[in-house]
Amino acid sequence: NNYSTEWVEQHIPKLIKILELDPLVSIPVLAPRTRVGASLNQSDLLKQVEKVVRMRHKKENMEEKTKEIYEGHDVLREFETLVKESKKTENKGYESLEDFGLSVPEKMDVDETQIYDIDLIRKVKAAFRDWKTGWVERHDETGDEFDVESYIEALPKNFLSDFRLSIKTKVAILLDHSSSIADVELEYKQATIALCEGLHYLGIKFAVYAFSTDKRQVKCWVIKPPNIKWSVVSARRLVQIRASGGTPLAEVYGLLEPVLKSFKPDILVTLTDGEPSDFDSVRTMVLTYRKMGIRMVAIGVGRNVNDSVGIGHNLKYLNYEKAISVSRLQDIPKKVIKLLRS
């Protein structure tokens, strides 16, 4: 062509991957709008297509050409090919997981925006900005710079020095989706999304799993495998999980064992209601994971302060190395990052 766009055309697949776009919704199309900016309805769109056809074709062929363009039969096969290729990309890294008895949510035509709390995500990222840059300034007894204000205020540490921050940790997250969290399911997922966005922001390698019970059958869901980059695809998988059933935590740990042996995370964080179906079996499985060198941490999710205290009390008897509880779901991301720093 005469527009010097050859390089862009050759690198479109690479650009789509870098920008983490969905090619099925990112294909540029003619999208006429009204004067106030709203998209046109079906009838108005057809009129716009007629105008374009009128400029390029003879009048006698106009109606036929307009109909052909609108029906889209010429591009249907190409679109079907794009759909197939998109499915391959979406399922990359998930294929072998079902061999371990794990389940993968397959629907992609779901609205994930409902579980994105942009304000919470922004706050989480702001809280970890120092960790993103890798450096933070702190007071010490010796340092690179003397702080006059701290000396005047008679503080014990009057020098400033740069401290390097780093989190070289692999993380696995397990989400309890039993019926007990049904009342707070939306907020629970919003906190999870904010946590994942924070981990992705910091460049931490992580995996996310969830479990629920369907007709007495335990379902352990793969939301994000460790070898796949966090994206909207993982969020779409999470939004499909519905809170149901009990808390067969020991059985879920058993299903995940071969997968986590392969991933070898430094820490496994379990978000739960703190009331597993079988306490003794959970204690045994927690010790099994600890012997594998995995730091076992549990965060109890309560509806209020009293509920949170009771859940925290239960978790203390399950052999976790660290057990905490929260009554404010939006505190979960900060709690997890704090655990990674300790």
Phi, psi and omega per residue, in radians:
N1 nan 3.110 -3.093
N2 -1.808 0.311 -3.074
Y3 -1.922 0.099 3.116
S4 0.963 0.769 -3.127
T5 -1.906 0.247 -3.070
E6 -1.019 -0.740 -3.093
W7 -1.089 -0.768 -3.137
V8 -1.078 -0.768 -3.122
E9 -1.089 -0.680 -3.131
Q10 -1.195 -0.529 -3.037
H11 -1.824 0.242 -3.135
I12 -0.976 -0.830 3.120
P13 -0.999 -0.711 -3.132
K14 -1.192 -0.712 3.134
L15 -1.128 -0.706 3.107
I16 -1.060 -0.716 -3.139
K17 -1.165 -0.763 -3.129
I18 -1.099 -0.752 -3.103
L19 -1.416 -0.066 3.137
E20 0.971 0.784 3.132
L21 -1.600 2.702 2.993
D22 -1.642 1.944 -3.050
P23 -1.042 -0.406 -3.098
L24 -1.313 -0.376 3.127
V25 -2.007 0.066 -3.079
S26 -1.956 0.070 3.124
I27 -1.216 2.176 -3.120
P28 -1.168 2.230 3.109
V29 -2.317 2.779 3.065
L30 -1.239 2.016 -3.096
A31 -2.196 1.432 -3.124
P32 -1.056 2.603 3.127
R33 -2.301 2.777 3.086
T34 -1.350 3.072 -3.109
R35 -1.129 -0.474 3.141
V36 -1.552 -0.001 3.037
G37 1.726 -0.127 -3.126
A38 -1.364 2.535 3.111
S39 -1.129 2.613 -3.119
L40 -1.347 2.730 3.052
N41 -1.430 3.138 -3.047
Q42 -1.045 -0.760 -3.117
S43 -1.127 -0.789 -3.136
D44 -1.152 -0.641 3.117
L45 -1.091 -0.714 3.128
L46 -1.081 -0.672 3.104
K47 -1.124 -0.680 3.119
Q48 -1.142 -0.700 3.097
V49 -1.086 -0.701 3.114
E50 -1.048 -0.687 3.132
K51 -1.095 -0.759 3.135
V52 -1.117 -0.769 -3.134
V53 -1.109 -0.688 -3.111
R54 -1.059 -0.590 -3.133
M55 -1.288 -0.424 -2.996
R56 -1.955 -0.238 -3.067
H57 -2.305 2.802 3.099
K58 -1.168 2.710 -3.043
K59 -1.053 -0.645 -3.069
E60 -1.199 -0.412 -3.135
N61 -1.676 -0.033 -2.978
M62 -1.048 -0.868 -3.090
E63 -1.102 -0.723 -3.136
E64 -1.153 -0.783 -3.135
K65 -1.136 -0.705 3.119
T66 -1.044 -0.773 3.140
K67 -1.103 -0.730 3.130
E68 -1.065 -0.803 -3.128
I69 -1.104 -0.779 -3.074
Y70 -1.150 -0.688 -3.131
E71 -1.280 -0.537 3.006
G72 1.263 0.429 -3.124
H73 -1.090 -0.559 -3.094
D74 -1.145 -0.534 -3.084
V75 -1.808 0.010 -3.085
L76 -1.051 -0.808 -3.108
R77 -1.101 -0.721 3.119
E78 -1.115 -0.695 3.124
F79 -1.133 -0.719 3.114
E80 -1.083 -0.656 3.083
T81 -1.121 -0.732 3.105
L82 -1.077 -0.693 3.116
V83 -1.065 -0.798 -3.141
K84 -1.080 -0.780 3.139
E85 -1.142 -0.659 3.112
S86 -1.114 -0.698 3.108
K87 -1.071 -0.711 3.124
K88 -1.071 -0.739 -3.141
T89 -1.148 -0.752 -3.122
E90 -1.090 -0.649 -3.055
N91 -1.623 0.007 3.128
K92 -1.080 2.247 -3.127
G93 1.582 -0.182 -3.127
Y94 -1.794 -0.291 -2.923
E95 -0.964 -0.857 -3.014
S96 -1.418 -0.200 -3.033
L97 -1.186 -0.524 3.141
E98 -1.184 -0.349 3.079
D99 -1.159 -0.376 -3.139
F100 -1.596 0.109 -3.123
G101 1.520 0.185 3.103
L102 -1.604 2.718 -3.115
S103 -1.963 2.613 -3.139
V104 -2.153 2.060 3.056
P105 -1.077 2.245 -2.963
E106 -1.816 -0.390 -3.073
K107 -1.173 2.369 3.082
M108 -2.041 -0.128 3.135
D109 -1.622 0.910 -3.126
V110 -2.107 2.746 -3.123
D111 -1.651 1.845 -3.118
E112 -1.523 -0.160 -3.048
T113 -1.114 -0.448 -3.115
Q114 -1.130 -0.406 -3.132
I115 -1.772 0.175 3.054
Y116 -1.740 1.849 3.031
D117 -1.665 1.656 -3.022
I118 -1.040 -0.687 -3.137
D119 -1.108 -0.757 3.123
L120 -1.142 -0.740 3.127
I121 -1.070 -0.735 3.135
R122 -1.095 -0.725 3.134
K123 -1.150 -0.710 3.134
V124 -1.099 -0.803 3.141
K125 -1.136 -0.664 3.120
A126 -1.116 -0.661 -3.138
A127 -1.146 -0.458 -3.076
F128 -1.929 0.344 -3.112
R129 -1.085 -0.653 3.110
D130 -1.070 -0.674 3.129
W131 -1.218 -0.498 3.108
K132 -1.223 -0.755 -3.140
T133 -1.264 -0.494 3.101
G134 1.648 -0.059 -3.116
W135 -2.422 2.588 3.043
V136 -2.527 2.542 3.133
E137 -1.630 2.308 -3.128
R138 -2.465 2.751 3.120
H139 -1.431 2.527 3.123
D140 -2.649 3.036 3.131
E141 -1.304 -0.438 3.019
T142 -2.333 2.794 -3.141
G143 3.095 -2.957 -3.069
D144 -1.511 -0.371 -3.023
E145 -2.504 2.417 3.125
F146 -1.543 2.268 -3.125
D147 -1.740 1.820 -3.068
V148 -1.112 -0.707 -3.088
E149 -1.086 -0.735 3.128
S150 -1.177 -0.535 3.109
Y151 -1.200 -0.751 3.129
I152 -1.099 -0.661 -3.133
E153 -1.423 0.080 3.088
A154 1.049 0.649 3.066
L155 -1.372 2.603 -3.039
P156 -1.194 -0.471 -3.097
K157 -2.042 1.953 -2.993
N158 -1.903 0.085 -3.131
F159 -1.949 2.629 3.095
L160 -1.943 2.398 3.068
S161 -2.499 2.643 3.111
D162 -1.449 2.287 -3.112
F163 -2.022 2.226 -3.113
R164 -1.404 2.269 3.112
L165 -1.849 2.441 3.061
S166 -2.734 2.487 3.040
I167 -2.194 1.661 3.119
K168 -1.761 1.316 -3.018
T169 -2.370 2.469 2.995
K170 -1.780 2.323 -2.991
V171 -2.160 2.404 2.963
A172 -2.053 2.373 -3.116
I173 -2.111 2.285 3.107
L174 -2.067 2.159 -3.074
L175 -1.851 2.145 3.062
D176 -1.352 2.051 3.064
H177 -2.035 0.729 3.049
S178 -1.286 2.960 -3.041
S179 -1.106 -0.325 -3.094
S180 -1.181 -0.321 3.129
I181 -1.782 0.167 -3.091
A182 -1.019 -0.654 -3.095
D183 -1.157 -0.470 -3.081
V184 -2.094 0.432 -3.017
E185 -1.017 -0.760 -3.107
L186 -1.117 -0.861 3.140
E187 -1.106 -0.616 3.111
Y188 -1.069 -0.793 3.134
K189 -1.237 -0.631 3.100
Q190 -1.103 -0.707 3.098
A191 -1.148 -0.663 3.116
T192 -1.123 -0.774 3.109
I193 -1.056 -0.774 3.129
A194 -1.076 -0.697 3.098
L195 -1.088 -0.830 -3.130
C196 -1.112 -0.688 3.091
E197 -1.111 -0.669 3.108
G198 -1.149 -0.768 3.112
L199 -1.113 -0.729 3.107
H200 -1.123 -0.705 3.121
Y201 -1.046 -0.659 -3.128
L202 -1.485 -0.088 3.124
G203 1.326 0.436 -3.131
I204 -1.497 2.366 3.094
K205 -1.381 2.206 -3.083
F206 -2.607 2.813 3.075
A207 -2.283 2.626 -3.120
V208 -2.273 2.285 3.100
Y209 -2.276 2.775 3.094
A210 -2.493 2.759 3.088
F211 -2.425 2.604 3.050
S212 -2.624 3.104 3.125
T213 -2.182 2.236 -3.134
D214 -2.156 1.967 -3.124
K215 0.927 0.860 3.117
R216 1.170 0.124 3.096
Q217 -1.808 2.229 -3.139
V218 -1.287 2.285 3.094
K219 -2.041 2.073 3.035
C220 -1.864 1.980 -2.995
W221 -1.697 2.439 3.048
V222 -1.673 1.949 3.116
I223 -1.577 -0.798 3.117
K224 -2.592 1.980 3.057
P225 -1.235 2.803 -3.090
P226 -1.156 -0.460 -3.064
N227 -1.590 0.077 -3.134
I228 -1.953 2.371 3.139
K229 -1.211 2.470 3.101
W230 -1.102 2.311 -3.126
S231 -2.753 -3.096 3.136
V232 -1.114 -0.428 3.111
V233 -1.061 -0.769 3.118
S234 -1.142 -0.681 3.113
A235 -1.093 -0.660 3.112
R236 -1.160 -0.558 3.091
R237 -1.229 -0.698 -3.128
L238 -1.144 -0.718 -3.046
V239 -1.117 -0.369 -3.111
Q240 -1.380 -0.384 -3.066
I241 -1.251 2.261 3.135
R242 -1.931 2.393 3.128
A243 -1.184 2.147 -3.135
S244 -2.832 2.666 3.021
G245 1.371 -2.904 -3.096
G246 -1.595 -2.729 -3.089
T247 -2.185 1.278 3.140
P248 -1.395 1.073 -2.972
L249 -1.057 -0.706 -3.128
A250 -1.085 -0.740 3.136
E251 -1.120 -0.679 3.122
V252 -1.152 -0.755 3.068
Y253 -1.005 -0.674 3.121
G254 -1.116 -0.716 3.114
L255 -1.139 -0.643 -3.078
L256 -1.413 -0.291 -3.004
E257 -0.925 -0.901 -3.133
P258 -1.116 -0.596 -3.141
V259 -1.194 -0.763 -3.116
L260 -1.308 -0.436 3.008
K261 -1.091 -0.639 3.127
S262 -1.300 -0.763 -3.115
F263 -1.242 -0.657 -3.117
K264 0.964 1.047 3.105
P265 -1.226 2.673 3.068
D266 -1.342 -0.485 -3.080
I267 -2.539 2.442 3.026
L268 -2.033 2.023 -3.138
V269 -1.785 2.100 3.127
T270 -1.885 2.097 3.040
L271 -1.676 2.098 -2.983
T272 -2.590 2.897 3.067
D273 -1.455 -0.046 3.052
G274 1.347 0.222 -3.129
E275 -2.237 1.246 -3.127
P276 -1.178 2.737 -3.112
S277 -1.148 -0.586 -3.081
D278 -2.396 1.737 -3.083
F279 -1.048 -0.795 -3.075
D280 -1.087 -0.754 -3.140
S281 -1.148 -0.642 3.109
V282 -1.139 -0.767 3.111
R283 -0.996 -0.749 -3.138
T284 -1.109 -0.785 -3.118
M285 -1.187 -0.641 3.106
V286 -1.084 -0.749 3.095
L287 -1.125 -0.647 3.104
T288 -1.048 -0.784 3.126
Y289 -1.162 -0.678 3.140
R290 -1.126 -0.616 3.085
K291 -1.178 -0.405 3.078
M292 -1.381 -0.050 -3.141
G293 1.557 0.243 3.139
I294 -1.688 2.212 3.097
R295 -1.321 2.109 -3.055
M296 -1.714 2.103 -3.108
V297 -2.248 2.436 3.098
A298 -2.183 2.395 3.042
I299 -2.068 1.998 3.135
G300 -1.407 2.353 -3.107
V301 -1.877 1.947 -3.126
G302 -1.951 2.726 -3.138
R303 -1.375 -0.480 3.128
N304 -2.623 -3.117 -3.065
V305 -1.086 -0.810 -3.124
N306 -1.090 -0.747 3.104
D307 -1.088 -0.724 -3.135
S308 -1.101 -0.712 3.122
V309 -1.112 -0.761 3.120
G310 -1.095 -0.720 3.119
I311 -1.136 -0.750 3.104
G312 -1.046 -0.646 3.109
H313 -1.120 -0.739 3.119
N314 -1.104 -0.735 -3.066
L315 -1.137 -0.453 -3.120
K316 -1.093 -0.391 -3.070
Y317 -1.708 0.232 -3.060
L318 -1.929 0.263 3.040
N319 1.221 0.274 3.055
Y320 -1.220 2.545 3.086
E321 -1.214 -0.563 3.117
K322 -2.481 2.271 3.126
A323 -2.372 2.124 3.106
I324 -2.298 2.926 3.127
S325 -2.413 2.672 -3.133
V326 -2.333 2.571 3.029
S327 -1.904 -0.293 3.059
R328 -1.837 1.920 -3.051
L329 -1.078 -0.530 -3.125
Q330 -1.203 -0.167 3.089
D331 -1.438 -0.224 -3.050
I332 -0.998 -0.860 -3.117
P333 -0.978 -0.797 -3.126
K334 -1.156 -0.647 3.112
K335 -1.071 -0.754 -3.106
V336 -1.159 -0.817 -3.139
I337 -1.089 -0.647 3.097
K338 -1.092 -0.652 3.096
L339 -1.124 -0.637 -3.129
L340 -1.214 -0.467 -3.125
R341 -1.443 -0.344 -3.061
S342 -1.557 nan nan
